[in-house]
Amino acid sequence: MRVLRFTEAEVPAGLARQVGELERAAWPGSSPGHDPALAPRALLLVGDDGVVAASLALLFKEVPLAGRTYGAAGLSAVVTRPEARGRGLGGRLVRAARAELAADPAVDLALFSCDRPLTPFYEAAGFEVLPGTVLVGGTPQEPLGTDGPGFGKEVLAAFFTDTQDRDRAAFTGVRVPLYPGLIDRLW
C-alpha cells in the first residue's frame, strides 16, 4: 500500500471514481468533491492492485481568531473501504495527513470536527480534543455550528506553530468562525 497525493482536480479518473463510490456508500445522498476555493487535496491509500483502500481530503483556508489570522487545514471525507476496516489503514492515512500538514509552512494548525465515537481514532493519529470549542461552518449568513441539534461533534486540532501553547489556548473553549461556505459546510 502506498499513499498518493493529488490536488483534487488532478486525481486520475479511475481513482476519483473509486473515491466517489466510497464516499457515496459512506454518506448516501452526498456529492463527491469539495469547494475549489478551499484548495482541496486528496490523500489516497492505494494497494498494488490499484484499489483505493482509504481516502481523505485536506481543505485549506485562513481563519481569523484572537487578533491573528491562522493558516488552517481540515480533514474531510475520511473513509475506508468497508472490507478493509479494522486493519489500521485509515489510521495510517490520517497519520500521513497530519505529517503532511505539519511539514507545510503555510499551515499553522489542523482543525476539524468528528462524531464523538471517532475521537479516539483521531487522538491515536496525533490530534487532540479542544474542550468546549465549537466550529461555526457554513457562511456568516447561514451559519452551522458543531454544537447544533443532533450533531454530537467533537472538535480536534494539531498545532504546528512555534507558539503552540498560546495558539491552543486561543482555540480552546471558543466559537471558531470557520465559514468554509455552502459546499463544505463543515469540514
ABEGO torsion letter per residue (X at the ends): XBBBBBBAAABBAAAAAAAAAAAAAABBGBBBEBBAAAGBBBBBBBBAAGBBABBBBBBBBBBBBGGBBBBBBBBBGBBBBAAABGAGAAAAAAAAAAAAAAABAABABBBBBBBAAAAAAAAAAGBBBBBGBBBBBEBAABBBBAABBGAGBBBBBBBABAAAAAAAAAABGBBBBAGAEAABABX
